[in-house]
Amino acid sequence: MTHAAIRQAAYAANMQLPELGLVLFTFGNASAVDRKAGVFAIKPSGVPYRELTPEMMIIVDYEGRVVEGNLRPSSDTKTHALLYKEWSNIGGIVHTHSTYGTAWAQAQLPIPIMGTTHADHLTVDVPCAPPMADARISGNYEHETGWQIIEHFRELGLDPSEVEMILVGNHAPFTWGKSVEKAVYHAAVLEEVARMAYLSRQINPDAPRLKESLVQKHWQRKHGKDAYYGQQ
């Protein structure tokens, strides 16, 4: 059994998803990539989280072909594969059907930036890619989901190393990061800002977006060249 490091990383990330309340049953997956080897480890399809082991993680290449493993990989494997292939700076990917994030995706709306919690992580709305066209649905669906994400980022002029999350319209959230641990973190952040935005709009349907000065202040204090949040 090879690729022990990414198997362990993918396993640990997958086990965090139910612990954080981001998945039910088998609704979701996480993967970790080895850039030097050109492969990634991903959860097997339809296996309950409580039954998983590191050895059960499937090793797959950037074309979505199984390199090592006896189980069928996640049904979302081709989406992960394309994102790794096209975005060379990401080290891990998470897909969930978390409640509030998925609700915004089903509403076909981006998550508006309404407060400083959101601005600590993004300076823009969490984008929502439009629902997939019928021709794509009837084709290589999971591969096309990857293109749906990539093309929407291109349309909006977004950098995936700065905006590390998206909603896929009528589907659910995807997040990524420099590591799979960061991808899990971003999945939790997405769900929390989705919940906060929903509740804010329930309390006050006319609640305004966060003003730009506060957006920039909160982003810069954590991510700017003079950032002072946290320890050195």
C-alpha positions as CSV (number, residue, x, y, z in Angstrom):
1,M,0.0,0.0,0.0
2,T,1.6,3.3,-1.1
3,H,0.7,7.0,-0.9
4,A,0.2,6.7,2.9
5,A,0.5,10.4,3.6
6,I,-2.3,11.5,1.3
7,R,-4.4,8.5,2.3
8,Q,-4.1,9.6,5.9
9,A,-4.8,13.3,5.1
10,A,-7.9,12.4,3.0
11,Y,-9.1,10.1,5.7
12,A,-8.7,12.6,8.5
13,A,-10.4,15.3,6.4
14,N,-13.4,13.1,5.6
15,M,-13.8,12.1,9.2
16,Q,-14.0,15.8,10.2
17,L,-17.0,16.5,7.9
18,P,-19.6,14.7,10.1
19,E,-17.9,15.9,13.3
20,L,-18.4,19.5,12.1
21,G,-22.0,18.9,11.1
22,L,-21.2,19.4,7.4
23,V,-22.5,16.1,6.1
24,L,-25.2,13.4,6.8
25,F,-24.8,9.7,6.0
26,T,-22.6,9.7,2.9
27,F,-23.3,13.2,1.6
28,G,-19.9,14.5,0.8
29,N,-16.2,13.9,0.2
30,A,-12.7,15.2,0.7
31,S,-9.5,14.6,-1.3
32,A,-5.8,15.3,-0.8
33,V,-3.3,15.6,-3.6
34,D,0.3,14.6,-4.1
35,R,1.6,17.1,-6.7
36,K,4.9,15.3,-7.2
37,A,3.2,12.0,-7.9
38,G,0.3,13.5,-9.9
39,V,-2.3,11.7,-7.9
40,F,-4.9,12.3,-5.2
41,A,-6.6,10.3,-2.5
42,I,-10.4,10.5,-2.2
43,K,-13.2,8.8,-0.3
44,P,-14.7,5.7,-1.7
45,S,-18.3,6.1,-3.0
46,G,-21.2,5.5,-0.7
47,V,-19.2,4.1,2.2
48,P,-20.5,5.5,5.6
49,Y,-18.0,7.6,7.4
50,R,-17.9,5.3,10.5
51,E,-16.7,2.5,8.3
52,L,-13.8,4.3,6.7
53,T,-10.1,3.6,7.2
54,P,-7.1,5.3,5.7
55,E,-6.4,2.2,3.6
56,M,-9.8,2.6,2.0
57,M,-9.0,5.9,0.4
58,I,-8.8,5.5,-3.4
59,I,-5.7,6.8,-5.3
60,V,-6.7,8.5,-8.6
61,D,-4.9,10.5,-11.3
62,Y,-5.9,13.8,-12.8
63,E,-7.9,12.1,-15.5
64,G,-10.1,10.5,-12.8
65,R,-8.6,7.0,-13.4
66,V,-8.1,4.7,-10.4
67,V,-4.4,4.1,-9.7
68,E,-4.7,2.1,-6.5
69,G,-7.7,0.8,-4.5
70,N,-10.3,-1.9,-4.8
71,L,-13.4,0.2,-4.2
72,R,-15.2,2.6,-6.5
73,P,-14.0,6.2,-5.8
74,S,-16.5,9.0,-5.0
75,S,-19.0,9.8,-7.7
76,D,-17.5,13.4,-7.6
77,T,-14.0,12.2,-8.5
78,K,-13.9,13.7,-11.9
79,T,-14.8,17.1,-10.5
80,H,-11.9,16.9,-8.1
81,A,-9.6,15.6,-10.9
82,L,-10.3,18.5,-13.2
83,L,-9.9,21.1,-10.5
84,Y,-6.5,19.6,-9.5
85,K,-5.5,19.5,-13.2
86,E,-6.5,23.1,-14.0
87,W,-5.7,24.8,-10.6
88,S,-2.1,23.7,-9.8
89,N,-1.9,25.6,-6.5
90,I,-4.6,23.8,-4.6
91,G,-3.8,20.9,-2.3
92,G,-7.1,19.6,-1.1
93,I,-10.8,19.8,-2.1
94,V,-14.0,19.3,-0.1
95,H,-17.6,18.8,-1.3
96,T,-20.5,18.9,1.1
97,H,-24.3,19.2,1.1
98,S,-24.2,21.3,4.2
99,T,-27.7,22.8,5.0
100,Y,-27.3,26.5,4.7
101,G,-24.7,26.5,1.9
102,T,-26.8,24.1,-0.1
103,A,-30.0,26.2,0.5
104,W,-28.3,29.2,-1.1
105,A,-27.1,27.0,-3.9
106,Q,-30.7,25.7,-4.4
107,A,-31.9,29.3,-4.4
108,Q,-29.3,30.0,-7.1
109,L,-27.9,32.9,-5.2
110,P,-24.4,33.9,-4.1
111,I,-23.9,34.3,-0.3
112,P,-23.8,38.1,0.2
113,I,-21.0,39.6,2.2
114,M,-23.0,41.1,5.1
115,G,-20.6,41.0,8.1
116,T,-17.0,41.0,9.3
117,T,-16.9,37.2,9.8
118,H,-17.3,36.9,6.0
119,A,-14.8,39.7,5.3
120,D,-12.2,37.9,7.5
121,H,-12.1,35.3,4.8
122,L,-13.3,36.9,1.5
123,T,-13.7,40.4,0.1
124,V,-16.6,39.3,-2.2
125,D,-19.8,37.3,-2.1
126,V,-19.4,33.5,-2.1
127,P,-20.0,32.9,-5.8
128,C,-22.8,30.7,-7.1
129,A,-22.3,29.1,-10.5
130,P,-25.5,28.9,-12.6
131,P,-27.3,25.6,-13.0
132,M,-25.7,23.3,-15.6
133,A,-27.1,23.3,-19.2
134,D,-29.0,20.2,-20.3
135,A,-26.4,19.2,-22.9
136,R,-23.7,19.1,-20.1
137,I,-26.0,17.2,-17.8
138,S,-26.5,14.5,-20.3
139,G,-22.7,14.3,-21.0
140,N,-19.8,13.7,-18.6
141,Y,-21.7,15.2,-15.7
142,E,-19.1,15.3,-13.0
143,H,-16.3,16.4,-15.3
144,E,-18.7,19.2,-16.6
145,T,-19.3,20.2,-12.9
146,G,-15.6,21.0,-12.7
147,W,-15.8,23.2,-15.8
148,Q,-18.9,24.8,-14.4
149,I,-16.8,25.9,-11.4
150,I,-13.7,27.0,-13.4
151,E,-15.7,28.9,-16.1
152,H,-17.7,30.8,-13.5
153,F,-14.4,31.9,-11.8
154,R,-13.2,33.1,-15.2
155,E,-16.4,35.0,-15.9
156,L,-16.1,36.8,-12.5
157,G,-12.4,37.3,-12.8
158,L,-11.8,35.5,-9.5
159,D,-8.5,34.0,-8.3
160,P,-9.0,30.5,-6.8
161,S,-6.1,31.1,-4.5
162,E,-8.0,34.0,-2.9
163,V,-11.6,32.8,-3.2
164,E,-11.5,29.2,-2.1
165,M,-15.1,28.3,-2.2
166,I,-18.1,28.3,-4.5
167,L,-21.8,27.2,-4.7
168,V,-22.9,25.2,-7.7
169,G,-26.4,26.3,-8.6
170,N,-29.1,23.7,-7.6
171,H,-26.3,21.5,-6.3
172,A,-24.1,22.3,-3.3
173,P,-20.8,23.8,-2.1
174,F,-17.2,23.0,-3.1
175,T,-14.2,24.4,-1.2
176,W,-10.5,24.0,-1.6
177,G,-7.2,25.2,-0.1
178,K,-3.4,24.8,0.0
179,S,-4.1,21.6,2.0
180,V,-7.1,19.4,2.5
181,E,-7.1,20.6,6.2
182,K,-7.6,24.2,4.8
183,A,-10.3,22.9,2.5
184,V,-12.2,21.5,5.5
185,Y,-11.8,24.8,7.3
186,H,-13.2,26.7,4.3
187,A,-16.2,24.3,4.1
188,A,-17.0,25.1,7.7
189,V,-16.6,28.9,7.1
190,L,-18.8,28.7,4.1
191,E,-21.6,27.0,6.1
192,E,-21.3,29.5,8.9
193,V,-21.4,32.6,6.7
194,A,-24.3,31.1,4.8
195,R,-26.2,30.6,8.0
196,M,-25.4,34.1,9.3
197,A,-26.5,35.7,6.0
198,Y,-29.8,33.7,6.0
199,L,-30.6,34.6,9.6
200,S,-29.7,38.3,8.9
201,R,-32.1,38.5,6.0
202,Q,-34.8,36.8,8.1
203,I,-34.4,39.4,10.9
204,N,-34.2,42.3,8.4
205,P,-35.0,41.5,4.7
206,D,-33.5,44.9,3.9
207,A,-30.3,44.4,5.8
208,P,-27.5,46.1,3.8
209,R,-24.2,44.5,2.6
210,L,-21.1,45.2,4.6
211,K,-19.6,48.6,3.6
212,E,-16.4,48.4,1.7
213,S,-14.2,50.1,4.3
214,L,-15.1,47.3,6.8
215,V,-14.6,44.6,4.2
216,Q,-11.1,45.9,3.5
217,K,-10.2,46.5,7.2
218,H,-11.1,42.9,8.2
219,W,-9.4,41.3,5.1
220,Q,-6.2,43.4,5.5
221,R,-5.8,42.8,9.2
222,K,-5.7,39.0,8.6
223,H,-4.2,38.8,5.1
224,G,-2.6,42.1,4.1
225,K,1.1,43.0,4.1
226,D,0.7,44.6,7.6
227,A,-1.6,41.9,9.0
228,Y,-1.7,41.8,12.8
229,Y,-4.2,39.1,13.5
230,G,-2.9,36.0,15.4
231,Q,0.7,35.3,16.5
232,Q,3.9,35.8,14.5
